[in-house]
Amino acid sequence: MIDDIPLSRPDITKAEEDCVLEVLRSGRLSQGPFLEEFEELVAARASCSHGVAVSSGTDGLCLALRALGIGPGDEVVTTPFSFVASANVILMVGATPRFVDICPSSLNMDPAKVEAAIGPRTKAILAVEAFGNPTHMEAYAAIAARHEIPLIEDCCEALGTTHKGRSCGQFGRAGVFGFYPNKQITTGEGGMIVTDDDTLASVCRSLRNQGRSKQQAGEGGLGAWLAHERLGYNCRMSELNAAVGVAQMRRLDEIIEARQRVAQSYMKRMMYNEHLILPTVDQETGMSWFVFVVRLATGWGPEERDRIIKSLHRHDVGAANYFPCIHLQPYYRRLFGEMAGAFPIAESVSQRTIALPFHSRLTDKEVGFAVQTLELMIDREGLSR
């Protein structure tokens, strides 16, 4: 008997509970030792000098853009195939996203199209590692260097992934991780900016903390705590969230190993299905696996995909259409006008994606049931075509 199989589930143990209780008993619920340790652990994993913990990955991207001085009149080259937040942050600082189409295998931006999209108003490249895949990050960094603009690495889905021996988070001027409950590790809600740039880290720390120049209330006395040198925000991560993050980071290798096992189980079961395109992973990439997303082969359409997802739900198997294209979202259509057909590869891919249940504690039996159900639904759709 198989119970309901959710799309995702956080990996929480007694270790996380103990750390949270330690914070609650300490009476220090903000800007304490767990926050500092969490920043150090994530920065070290990304091989970066600084970690700046914030309240979400979205806030991290937004603060990085602001710290780099990007604003009204500027353009930022980015992908239309991502969670909407990666483009929203560009709008939040008053700049304009300049979308480019993607590579059909990596699902990341086509480097040649990134190069072609750079113009006099381009002030940054915001490159998303789609589903945690870092392919082309080195190419984006080289393009950014040639044009003397910063690369911001949206690695919200890639904590613990490596490419050619380099850790995700260190390819750009800044990298940003996210810790929503479906990520490799979670803090409930939260994000982390990582960078080797001392000045950028300092400005981001100030921006997250109401524009203060001092990070601790006791440093410099009350006058320093109430001194604000720039327009800032309240994007701090609480000590409770950081405590969960510390416990998760201490277990990161164990969690990644489990996620890799689940991904391989899916791969083995579906690798010969002619109706499915499986994730493509470069041989020089060590994936930590954020989600497991397949897509229907060319010739299948969005209506069939949507019916298959609904059928999976009826059989208590979690599934979703990761990701609808950003430029076709209602708000973007109202803002920029109709752009359907502008990015044909991204649009074709997005119409055929199916995210399957994926988390570190998914059993082989559950994977087998999810795959069996998916293939049965595909067969049924095929018979009715």
TASUL-V530574 format. One record per backbone hydrogen bond with DSSP energy under -1.0 kcal/mol. NH is the residue of the N-H (numbers start at 1). CO is the residue of the C=O. If there is no record, write none. Layout:
nh=(NH	NH)
co=(CO	CO)
//
This chain:
nh=(5	12	17	18	19	20	21	22	23	24	25	26	27	36	37	38	39	40	41	42	43	44	45	46	47	48	50	52	54	55	60	61	62	63	64	65	66	67	68	69	70	74	75	76	77	78	86	87	88	89	91	92	93	94	95	96	98	100	103	107	110	114	115	116	117	122	123	125	126	127	129	130	132	133	137	140	141	142	143	144	145	146	147	149	152	153	154	155	155	158	161	162	163	164	166	168	170	173	174	175	176	177	179	183	187	189	191	192	193	194	195	201	202	203	204	205	206	207	208	209	210	211	212	219	225	226	227	229	233	235	239	242	243	244	245	246	247	248	249	250	252	255	256	257	258	259	260	261	262	263	264	265	266	267	268	269	270	271	273	276	277	285	286	294	295	296	297	300	305	306	307	308	309	310	311	312	313	314	315	316	317	318	320	322	326	329	333	334	335	336	337	342	347	348	349	350	351	352	354	355	356	358	362	367	368	369	370	371	372	373	374	375	376	377	378	379	380	381	382	383	384)
co=(316	10	13	14	15	16	17	18	19	20	21	22	23	32	33	34	35	36	37	38	39	40	41	42	44	43	195	193	191	235	56	57	58	59	60	61	62	63	64	66	65	71	121	96	124	98	83	84	84	85	87	88	89	91	90	74	76	78	108	103	101	110	111	112	113	119	75	150	77	152	154	128	129	130	134	136	137	138	139	140	141	142	143	144	125	174	127	153	176	155	158	286	166	284	163	161	167	151	151	194	153	192	190	180	179	187	54	177	52	175	50	197	198	199	200	201	202	203	204	206	233	206	209	216	221	222	224	211	207	208	29	238	239	240	241	242	243	244	245	246	249	251	252	253	254	255	256	257	258	259	260	261	262	263	264	265	266	267	270	273	295	282	162	354	277	352	275	297	301	302	303	304	305	306	307	308	309	310	311	313	312	5	355	320	80	326	329	330	331	332	333	339	343	344	345	346	347	349	294	320	292	7	359	363	364	365	366	367	368	369	370	371	372	373	374	375	376	377	378	379	380)
//
